[in-house]
Amino acid sequence: MRDPIIKGMNTNPHDPAAPASATARSGADSLEGRMLLAMPCLADPRFSHAVIYMCAHNEDGAMGLIVNKPAPDLKFASLLKQLRIAPGPRTRDLKVHFGGPVEMGRGFVLHSDDMRLPEGTRELSGGLCLTASVEILESLANGGGPREALLALGYAGWGPGQLEAELAQNGWLECPADHDLIFDPDDARKWEAAMRRIGVDPALLSSEGGHA
């Protein structure tokens, strides 16, 4: 196996490719497999109107991918060139997304579960998988790979208790993951669409703290 996009992928508790541990939250306590929607009161502009799919959440912290922010000035073809992967005649024209501000040199492919690699793929809920190896990019470059795929560089990460504190301060709304919304090519509509699906009118949200 060639080097994964993520180095040492099974040693970090925040790493979504790490196996589930006995400390993983369960049931209603865990946000793994759900989505977070940024509230206007969040001060960090990198998370403005962010929709985040939560890949991992346990008592060691949490990790997710922003699914609605294309990476500026970076194309899939350019990324393949940097990785020395030759595109084929049926190369898919994938957007490269800004997955979050943590370790932006690391790449992740969130995808449908019709493709799994022996190493580097973690099965998530709702028919989704997360793969962090070069092999999946090679497959996509040759017109193969999973039916649906979202490529992201970097991730959103929280230390122990940090996400819970932000939720308590009403920085995020959480909602069920929506497969179709995650892979919708229209990134600009995802946040508003997700808000409306949980009965929230975005026009009524305040930029100040408080409940929606």
N, C-alpha and C positions, 0 to 999 in steps of 0.2 A: 504494500500500500504506500502510495506517495504521501508526503507530509500533508497533514490536514491544514485547512485554512486556520484553524485554531490549534495552537500548540498545547500539548499537555491537557487535552480536553477532558479527561476524566479525573482530574486531581483537584479542581476548584469547585466548592459547593455552589457557587453562583453560575457555574457552567451548565447550560441547558443540556449538554450531552452527557453529563454525569448521571449515573444510575440513581433511581429514587432511593432515599435513605430512610432509616427508621425515624428520623426527626421530621420528615415531611409532614406538613399540615394536612389535615384531611377534611373532607366534607365541606361544610360552610366556612370553615376557617381559611381554606386555601383559595387563592385567586388563580392558581395554575389552570390554564385552559380557558380563562375568561379574558375580557378586554377592559382596559382602563381608558377613560375619556378625560382629557385634561380640562379642568375648569378655568375660566378666565382669570381667576385670582392667582394662578401660578405665575410667579415672577420670572422664571427662567424662559427666555424667548425660544430656546431650543425645543421646548415642549408646548409651545403655543398651538392650540387646536390639535394636539397629538392624539392619535388612536394607537394604543399599545396592546399587542397580543402578549399575554403573560405565559412565558415558557416554563418558569419555575418559581416556586414560592414555598419556602420552608423557614424554620426558625433561624437559619443562618443568613437569610436575606431573600431577595427576589430578583428576577431577571425577566426582561421582556424586550420585544422588538417593536419599534415604531413602524407602522405599516402604511402611513399616508404622507410621508415626506420624501420625495425623490432627492437623491444626492445631487447637488448642483454641479454641473459641468463634468459629470462622469458617466460615460456610456459603457454598456456591457462589452462592446468590442474593444474599448480601451483597457478594461479590466482584464479581458482575456489576453491581450497583448502583454500586459504587465506580468501575467502569470505564465507566459510563454505557452499558451494553449492556442493551437491553430483552429480558427473557425472553419466549419464545414459549409457546404452549399445550402444546408437547411438550418443554419444557426438561428435560434430564436432571439427576437429583439426584446430582451428583458430590460426593464428599468432597474437601475441600481438605486436602492433606497438608503436613506440615513436611518440606521436602526437605533441609534442613540449615541450619546456622547462618550461612552466608555469603550476604550480600546477599539478605536475606529479602523485600525488595521486588520481587524478580524472580520471574517465574512461568515454569513449564515444564509442558508436557504430554507425558508419556511414553505412547506409544500404538501400537496395531497399525498395520501398514503399508498398510492399505486406504485411507489418506488421506495425500496429500502436497501441500504448498503450494509454489508456485514459489520463494518466498523464505521463509526461517524454518524449514524442515524439514531435519533431518539424518537420513539413513538409518543405523540401527544394525544390529547383527547379530540373528539369531534372529527375524526378522519384526517388529522394533520400529523405531519412529521417535521422534525428539524434535523437538517444534515449540515455538517460543517467540514466537508472534505473536498479536495480538488476534483475527485472523480465525478461528482454530480455536475460540476461546471463543465467538465469535458463532455459529459453526456448531453447537457443542454446546448453546448457549442456545436454538437453534431446533429441537432434536431431531435434528440431523444429526451430522456429524463421524465420526471413526473408530469402529469397532465396539467397541473397548476403549480406555479412556483413564484415566490417573492424573494428576491435577493436583497440582503441588507448588509451594510458595513457598520460595525459598532453595535452596541446594545445599551439599553437602559438598565441600570443596576441600583439596588438598594441594599444597605447593610441591615443587620438585625434591628427590627423595630422601626426602621426609617419609613418604610412604605405605610405601615400602620399609623404612624404619626401624621403623615401627609393626608391620609384618608380621614383621620379624625379632624383635621383642619379644613376639610372639604376641598382639598386640592384636586381630588379625582372623583369621578363617578365610575362605578364598575357595572358591567353588564355582561350577559352571555356573549360568547364569541359568535360571530356570524361569518360562516365560510365564504358566502358570496361577497360580502362586503370586504373581507380581507383581500380577496383577489380581484376586486373591481379595478379595472384600469384607470378609472377616474379618481385619482387620489384626492382631488380638491373637494369632492362631495362626501368623503367618508365620515368626517367628524360630525357634520350636521345630520347626515343620514342615520348615524348611530345614535345620536341624541334623540332624534324623532322616534326611533324604534323603541326607546324606553319611555316615551311619553313626555320628553322634555323639549320645550320650544327654545331653541338657541337664542332667539331674540330677547327672551325674558331673563337670561342669565346676567348676573352682575359681575363686574370685575373685582368686586370686594368680596371678602370672606362671607360665609354664611351658607345656608342650605338653598339648593335650587328649588 
